[in-house]
Amino acid sequence: MNIQQEDTLILGVDPGTNFLGYGLLKISKGKAEMVAMGVVDLHKYKDHYQKLQRIFTRLLSIIDEFHPTELAIEAPFFGKNVQSMLKLGRAQGVAMSAALYRQLSITEYAPLKVKMAITGNGAASKEQVADMLRRFLKIPQEQMDVKLDATDALAVAYCHYLQRSRPITDKPYKDWKDFISKNPKRLQ
C-alpha cells in the first residue's frame, strides 16, 4: 500500500516541563495540513510529579479528541544541566506512555534532524522553523501560535511526514533546489 495515499493523523510533541508543545498534522492523498497546535502550560504546577501527571492526562485528552495514529516526538538533547535533562527525559517518557496507552506508534527525532528537514539548516532558529512551516502548510499568520513550543511540535510532525513519505532512494537530494525540482507538488 502506498503510504502517501493513506489518510492519517500525526501528533507531534515537543516535550518540556514548563511548556509542552503539540501539533496535529493530517495527511490526506499525500498532502499535509495542520489540524491544531498548542501548548500545555505547566508553570502553575510547582511539583514535578504534578507536571508529569498533567502531561499524561492532557495528551490522553488530545489523543481521544483527535484520534491520531502516530506520535512523532522530539528526542531530548544533551545539555550541560543534568537535572534539566533528567526532567525533560521524564516528560518525554510520560508523553510516550500516553501514546502507548492509546496504542499509537512512536518515532523519535533529534532536534537537529527536525531543523534540517524543515529548513535545510540544523542550526536554524525556532523562528525560522516556524516561518517555513507557515509557508509549507499555508497557515495564515494569525493562526500561528505565539509559543514556539507549538510550532516546534508541529515541525516534529512535519518531519515525520517527510520521512515516512519520502521514497527510498540510493541518491539523496543534493540541496533544497534539487528537492524542489524533484517534488514540485509538495510546495503547491
C-alpha positions as a Python dict, from the first residue, in 0.01 Angstrom:
ca = {
    (1, 'M'): (0, 0, 0),
    (2, 'N'): (126, 348, -83),
    (3, 'I'): (162, 541, 243),
    (4, 'Q'): (114, 871, 62),
    (5, 'Q'): (-244, 780, -35),
    (6, 'E'): (-343, 668, 314),
    (7, 'D'): (-522, 921, 537),
    (8, 'T'): (-355, 951, 873),
    (9, 'L'): (-315, 1195, 1160),
    (10, 'I'): (24, 1256, 1319),
    (11, 'L'): (58, 1402, 1668),
    (12, 'G'): (385, 1590, 1709),
    (13, 'V'): (514, 1663, 2059),
    (14, 'D'): (789, 1891, 2182),
    (15, 'P'): (829, 1773, 2543),
    (16, 'G'): (900, 2020, 2816),
    (17, 'T'): (842, 2076, 3185),
    (18, 'N'): (736, 2440, 3156),
    (19, 'F'): (559, 2421, 2821),
    (20, 'L'): (481, 2107, 2626),
    (21, 'G'): (408, 2179, 2262),
    (22, 'Y'): (176, 1971, 2046),
    (23, 'G'): (78, 1984, 1682),
    (24, 'L'): (-155, 1769, 1474),
    (25, 'L'): (-93, 1713, 1107),
    (26, 'K'): (-346, 1545, 878),
    (27, 'I'): (-204, 1359, 580),
    (28, 'S'): (-453, 1302, 301),
    (29, 'K'): (-366, 1198, -54),
    (30, 'G'): (-1, 1272, 11),
    (31, 'K'): (-62, 1630, 130),
    (32, 'A'): (-9, 1764, 479),
    (33, 'E'): (-249, 2000, 654),
    (34, 'M'): (-234, 2145, 1005),
    (35, 'V'): (-531, 2043, 1219),
    (36, 'A'): (-435, 2201, 1551),
    (37, 'M'): (-141, 2317, 1757),
    (38, 'G'): (-96, 2450, 2104),
    (39, 'V'): (88, 2428, 2432),
    (40, 'V'): (25, 2274, 2769),
    (41, 'D'): (131, 2538, 3022),
    (42, 'L'): (285, 2364, 3321),
    (43, 'H'): (405, 2672, 3513),
    (44, 'K'): (125, 2664, 3769),
    (45, 'Y'): (231, 2319, 3890),
    (46, 'K'): (513, 2354, 4140),
    (47, 'D'): (564, 1982, 4196),
    (48, 'H'): (744, 1799, 3914),
    (49, 'Y'): (521, 1493, 3957),
    (50, 'Q'): (208, 1704, 3917),
    (51, 'K'): (355, 1834, 3591),
    (52, 'L'): (410, 1478, 3470),
    (53, 'Q'): (53, 1385, 3562),
    (54, 'R'): (-79, 1688, 3370),
    (55, 'I'): (128, 1592, 3064),
    (56, 'F'): (-19, 1241, 3071),
    (57, 'T'): (-382, 1346, 3117),
    (58, 'R'): (-367, 1633, 2867),
    (59, 'L'): (-207, 1420, 2596),
    (60, 'L'): (-466, 1147, 2655),
    (61, 'S'): (-742, 1405, 2606),
    (62, 'I'): (-579, 1532, 2284),
    (63, 'I'): (-545, 1175, 2156),
    (64, 'D'): (-906, 1098, 2248),
    (65, 'E'): (-1032, 1416, 2080),
    (66, 'F'): (-840, 1390, 1750),
    (67, 'H'): (-761, 1016, 1721),
    (68, 'P'): (-408, 1031, 1577),
    (69, 'T'): (-245, 701, 1483),
    (70, 'E'): (117, 809, 1517),
    (71, 'L'): (326, 1008, 1761),
    (72, 'A'): (635, 1193, 1644),
    (73, 'I'): (831, 1324, 1941),
    (74, 'E'): (1145, 1529, 1977),
    (75, 'A'): (1424, 1336, 2147),
    (76, 'P'): (1598, 1506, 2438),
    (77, 'F'): (1920, 1683, 2355),
    (78, 'F'): (2228, 1665, 2570),
    (79, 'G'): (2279, 1979, 2771),
    (80, 'K'): (2510, 2085, 3049),
    (81, 'N'): (2248, 2072, 3325),
    (82, 'V'): (2194, 1709, 3420),
    (83, 'Q'): (1886, 1784, 3635),
    (84, 'S'): (1713, 1966, 3349),
    (85, 'M'): (1797, 1679, 3116),
    (86, 'L'): (1653, 1428, 3361),
    (87, 'K'): (1328, 1625, 3395),
    (88, 'L'): (1299, 1663, 3019),
    (89, 'G'): (1353, 1289, 2973),
    (90, 'R'): (1078, 1218, 3224),
    (91, 'A'): (840, 1450, 3037),
    (92, 'Q'): (922, 1271, 2713),
    (93, 'G'): (870, 932, 2875),
    (94, 'V'): (530, 1032, 3012),
    (95, 'A'): (425, 1164, 2669),
    (96, 'M'): (534, 835, 2515),
    (97, 'S'): (344, 643, 2784),
    (98, 'A'): (23, 831, 2698),
    (99, 'A'): (73, 743, 2329),
    (100, 'L'): (145, 379, 2410),
    (101, 'Y'): (-160, 367, 2638),
    (102, 'R'): (-370, 460, 2332),
    (103, 'Q'): (-170, 226, 2105),
    (104, 'L'): (-7, 489, 1884),
    (105, 'S'): (315, 408, 1702),
    (106, 'I'): (605, 628, 1816),
    (107, 'T'): (901, 775, 1629),
    (108, 'E'): (1166, 996, 1787),
    (109, 'Y'): (1354, 1270, 1604),
    (110, 'A'): (1661, 1461, 1715),
    (111, 'P'): (1619, 1841, 1715),
    (112, 'L'): (1894, 1871, 1452),
    (113, 'K'): (1710, 1630, 1219),
    (114, 'V'): (1384, 1824, 1257),
    (115, 'K'): (1552, 2156, 1178),
    (116, 'M'): (1732, 2003, 880),
    (117, 'A'): (1408, 1855, 746),
    (118, 'I'): (1218, 2182, 774),
    (119, 'T'): (1480, 2446, 689),
    (120, 'G'): (1779, 2260, 549),
    (121, 'N'): (1987, 2405, 833),
    (122, 'G'): (2047, 2220, 1159),
    (123, 'A'): (2132, 2546, 1333),
    (124, 'A'): (1810, 2721, 1229),
    (125, 'S'): (1629, 2929, 1489),
    (126, 'K'): (1286, 2840, 1622),
    (127, 'E'): (1151, 3144, 1437),
    (128, 'Q'): (1294, 3021, 1106),
    (129, 'V'): (1139, 2678, 1159),
    (130, 'A'): (800, 2838, 1239),
    (131, 'D'): (815, 3058, 929),
    (132, 'M'): (899, 2766, 699),
    (133, 'L'): (613, 2563, 845),
    (134, 'R'): (375, 2855, 793),
    (135, 'R'): (478, 2864, 428),
    (136, 'F'): (477, 2486, 367),
    (137, 'L'): (139, 2435, 533),
    (138, 'K'): (-9, 2766, 416),
    (139, 'I'): (-104, 2866, 770),
    (140, 'P'): (-237, 3223, 799),
    (141, 'Q'): (-15, 3437, 1022),
    (142, 'E'): (-299, 3496, 1270),
    (143, 'Q'): (-326, 3119, 1328),
    (144, 'M'): (40, 3083, 1421),
    (145, 'D'): (80, 3011, 1790),
    (146, 'V'): (290, 3270, 1971),
    (147, 'K'): (456, 2996, 2174),
    (148, 'L'): (730, 2841, 1966),
    (149, 'D'): (688, 2513, 2155),
    (150, 'A'): (370, 2461, 1950),
    (151, 'T'): (541, 2520, 1616),
    (152, 'D'): (833, 2302, 1728),
    (153, 'A'): (585, 2019, 1789),
    (154, 'L'): (422, 2077, 1450),
    (155, 'A'): (772, 2069, 1298),
    (156, 'V'): (833, 1725, 1450),
    (157, 'A'): (506, 1601, 1296),
    (158, 'Y'): (602, 1754, 958),
    (159, 'C'): (948, 1598, 977),
    (160, 'H'): (780, 1261, 1036),
    (161, 'Y'): (552, 1320, 736),
    (162, 'L'): (854, 1392, 518),
    (163, 'Q'): (1042, 1086, 646),
    (164, 'R'): (752, 845, 602),
    (165, 'S'): (652, 974, 258),
    (166, 'R'): (996, 1005, 104),
    (167, 'P'): (1063, 725, -141),
    (168, 'I'): (1362, 513, -53),
    (169, 'T'): (1641, 601, -290),
    (170, 'D'): (2013, 549, -315),
    (171, 'K'): (2059, 907, -432),
    (172, 'P'): (1987, 1172, -169),
    (173, 'Y'): (1895, 1524, -272),
    (174, 'K'): (2194, 1748, -340),
    (175, 'D'): (2031, 2057, -191),
    (176, 'W'): (1692, 2227, -149),
    (177, 'K'): (1683, 2331, -514),
    (178, 'D'): (1725, 1964, -614),
    (179, 'F'): (1450, 1863, -367),
    (180, 'I'): (1209, 2125, -506),
    (181, 'S'): (1277, 2027, -866),
    (182, 'K'): (1200, 1662, -786),
    (183, 'N'): (897, 1736, -564),
    (184, 'P'): (709, 2031, -716),
    (185, 'K'): (367, 1921, -582),
    (186, 'R'): (479, 1946, -218),
    (187, 'L'): (511, 2323, -246),
    (188, 'Q'): (181, 2393, -423),
}
